[in-house]
Amino acid sequence: MYAQRMGSLPPYLFARIDAMKAEKIEQGVDIIDLGVGDPDLPTPPHIVEALCTAARDPKNHHYPSYAGLPAFRSAVADWFQHRFHVTLDPKDQILSLMGSKDGIAHIPEAFINPGDVVLAPSPGYPVYRTSTLFAEGTIHEMPLTAEAGFLPVLDDIPKEVVAKAKLLFLNYPNNPTSAVAPMKFYDEVVAFAREHNIVVVSDNAYSEISYDGYKSPSFLKADGAMEVGVEMHSLSKTYNMTGWRLGMAVGNAEILAGLGRVKTNVDSGVFDAVQHAGIAALSGSQECIGEACAVYKERRDVLVNGLRSLGYQVTAPKATFYVWMPVDDCMAFAARLLNEAGIVATPGLGFGSSGEGYVRFALTRPVERIQEALDRIAGMSR
Ligand SMILES: Cc1ncc(COP(=O)(O)O)c(C=O)c1O
């Protein structure tokens, strides 16, 4: 019944984990879910208020404009200037998205012909791979290893692969490894993209979730980046708005026009009231971000210190709300966590073949639950 391409789609790992989790809950197990990266904290009240006000205004009840409200795009430009010191023209260098997933899922369709190569990190956010499959492109996984700081080694990509490459996905701060990228790396990426005529898509969905004074840069700050790429941003993690579906693609106008053309054919934009809430988020006080990061930091410290005291080797992340822990066999370890301790963690393999040897914990549960998880892990057989 289904088209052939459905057969090549990997089973969405989170859906499978959800099914296993549901089974355990049915058996009465008190599950501690450190699996999916969905903040447990609520959206700040001033943003919710802005939505309510905008939702009551009939002016906002119509089809939205495709590119996004001019006022939303202006708010994005102001935020970008202030946060990253990058100037964007709201007219054609900003496109609203229904979450950054929307942009990631559709951008290959604008640039990839059957057989063209998309370079994507492994481990990596699964949608890089599936969006490539939908566009009938071929994925080339760039391994992210601890030795290389979880940055792809561009020189390691075989020449014949580079020759066919049309698009490159990057993601820093990184899901799932929580690694961050120095500007020097972005300079290398720009040179590589220019030399080989490759469109760069920098996924910066976790730009605001960071600790210990670290501030994630924008790829677009690198010299020449605006000529070769775009960056995906999201309000999901920054303002605890995963359910609202709001993000933006910013950067090179021609690349954005390609993505925009695809999207005008498949969706009708973001509900205007949600964009008004987005304006309130981006232009209002940013204190809520610091508060959320302080919560994640406390959880990070409890989890990392606790795991270390149990003999596990873990690095404290500078950014994102993930802890990427080396283990021998990721599927076996995740299964043991679930069966012996009632803990959901994500096996690294779910993010690509180079994710083997790791599990990912998300810091999206209260500190008491994380402490409880550590107590249970302490009771597991080793
Ligand atoms: C690396 C990365 N990019 C993009 C997204 C998509 O987020 P959203 O569509 O909510 O903006 C996620 C969500 O988990 C992610 O981890």
The ligand as an SDF file (V2000), in Angstrom:
LIG
                    3D

 16 16  0  0  0  0  0  0  0  0999 V2000
   19.0030   19.5730   16.8320 C   0  0  0  0  0  0  0  0  0  0  0  0
   17.5630   19.8940   16.7030 C   0  0  0  0  0  0  0  0  0  0  0  0
   17.1620   20.6600   15.7050 N   0  0  0  0  0  0  0  0  0  0  0  0
   15.8740   20.9700   15.5330 C   0  0  0  0  0  0  0  0  0  0  0  0
   14.9130   20.5160   16.3970 C   0  0  0  0  0  0  0  0  0  0  0  0
   13.4770   20.8690   16.1250 C   0  0  0  0  0  0  0  0  0  0  0  0
   12.9410   21.7130   17.0460 O   0  0  0  0  0  0  0  0  0  0  0  0
   11.6630   22.6140   16.7270 P   0  0  0  0  0  0  0  0  0  0  0  0
   11.0480   22.1010   15.4690 O   0  0  0  0  0  0  0  0  0  0  0  0
   10.7820   22.4360   17.8930 O   0  0  0  0  0  0  0  0  0  0  0  0
   12.1780   23.9990   16.5410 O   0  0  0  0  0  0  0  0  0  0  0  0
   15.2670   19.7090   17.4670 C   0  0  0  0  0  0  0  0  0  0  0  0
   14.2470   19.1830   18.3910 C   0  0  0  0  0  0  0  0  0  0  0  0
   14.4680   18.3940   19.2610 O   0  0  0  0  0  0  0  0  0  0  0  0
   16.6340   19.3870   17.6320 C   0  0  0  0  0  0  0  0  0  0  0  0
   17.0540   18.6190   18.6320 O   0  0  0  0  0  0  0  0  0  0  0  0
  1  2  1  0
  2  3  1  0
  2 15  2  0
  3  4  2  0
  4  5  1  0
  5  6  1  0
  5 12  2  0
  6  7  1  0
  7  8  1  0
  8  9  2  0
  8 10  1  0
  8 11  1  0
 12 13  1  0
 12 15  1  0
 13 14  2  0
 15 16  1  0
M  END
$$$$
